[in-house]
């Protein structure tokens, strides 16, 4: 997916990605009202909380990698990882 805004995805996923985009890029602007559109498309509070937790974790990892110069895979490595996550999810 090149752009979640135009990709052929479910309304729930599009709403969540919009919220997570704001949470990542403008966290000081996030308010309780930003959750209303998520609930309106049928997302539960548990699903919203799970997505926020995953987003926060990825943001922490990203900042650590940038600050500490961690090795990052190339586009092929990320694509393989994404395929793996799509098959098995985030479960341990």
C-alpha positions as CSV (number, residue, x, y, z in Angstrom):
1,X,0.0,0.0,0.0
2,X,1.5,3.3,-1.1
3,X,-1.0,5.6,0.5
4,X,-3.6,4.6,3.1
5,X,-5.7,7.7,2.1
6,X,-6.4,6.3,-1.4
7,X,-5.9,2.5,-0.9
8,X,-8.9,0.2,-1.3
9,X,-9.2,-0.6,2.4
10,X,-12.0,-1.0,4.9
11,X,-13.5,2.1,6.5
12,X,-12.4,0.9,9.9
13,X,-8.8,0.6,8.9
14,X,-8.9,4.0,7.1
15,X,-10.3,5.7,10.1
16,X,-7.7,4.1,12.4
17,X,-4.8,5.0,10.1
18,X,-6.0,8.6,10.0
19,X,-6.1,8.7,13.8
20,X,-2.7,7.0,14.1
21,X,-1.2,9.4,11.6
22,X,-2.3,12.4,13.8
23,X,-1.1,10.6,16.9
24,X,2.3,10.1,15.4
25,X,2.8,13.4,13.6
26,X,0.8,15.8,15.9
27,X,0.4,14.1,19.3
28,X,-0.2,17.4,21.1
29,X,-3.3,17.9,18.9
30,X,-5.0,14.6,19.8
31,X,-8.2,15.1,21.8
32,X,-10.9,12.7,23.1
33,X,-13.1,13.9,20.1
34,X,-10.6,12.3,17.7
35,X,-11.8,8.9,18.9
36,X,-15.4,9.6,18.0
37,X,-14.9,8.8,14.3
38,X,-13.3,5.5,15.2
39,X,-16.3,4.5,17.3
40,X,-18.7,5.7,14.6
41,X,-17.3,3.2,12.1
42,X,-17.6,0.4,14.7
43,X,-14.2,0.2,16.4
44,X,-14.3,-0.9,20.0
45,X,-12.4,0.9,22.7
46,X,-10.3,-2.3,23.1
47,X,-9.3,-2.2,19.4
48,X,-8.5,1.6,19.7
49,X,-6.4,1.0,22.8
50,X,-4.5,-1.9,21.1
51,X,-3.8,0.3,18.0
52,X,-2.5,3.1,20.2
53,X,-0.2,0.7,22.1
54,X,1.2,-0.7,18.8
55,X,1.7,2.8,17.4
56,X,3.4,4.0,20.6
57,X,5.8,1.0,20.5
58,X,6.7,1.5,16.9
59,X,7.3,5.2,17.4
60,X,9.6,4.4,20.4
61,X,11.5,1.9,18.3
62,X,11.8,4.3,15.4
63,X,13.2,7.0,17.6
64,X,15.6,4.7,19.2
65,X,16.8,3.4,15.8
66,X,17.3,6.9,14.6
67,X,19.1,8.1,17.7
68,X,21.3,5.1,18.1
69,X,22.0,4.3,14.5
70,X,20.5,0.8,14.5
71,X,20.7,-1.3,11.4
72,X,17.5,-1.1,9.4
73,X,16.5,-3.5,6.7
74,X,16.1,-2.4,3.1
75,X,12.7,-2.2,1.4
76,X,12.8,-6.0,0.6
77,X,13.4,-6.7,4.3
78,X,10.4,-4.6,5.3
79,X,8.2,-6.2,2.7
80,X,9.2,-9.7,4.0
81,X,8.4,-8.7,7.5
82,X,5.1,-7.2,6.5
83,X,4.1,-10.4,4.7
84,X,5.1,-12.4,7.8
85,X,3.0,-10.1,10.1
86,X,0.0,-10.4,7.7
87,X,0.2,-14.2,8.0
88,X,0.7,-14.6,11.8
89,X,-0.1,-11.2,13.3
90,X,1.6,-9.7,16.3
91,X,1.2,-12.7,18.6
92,X,4.2,-14.2,20.2
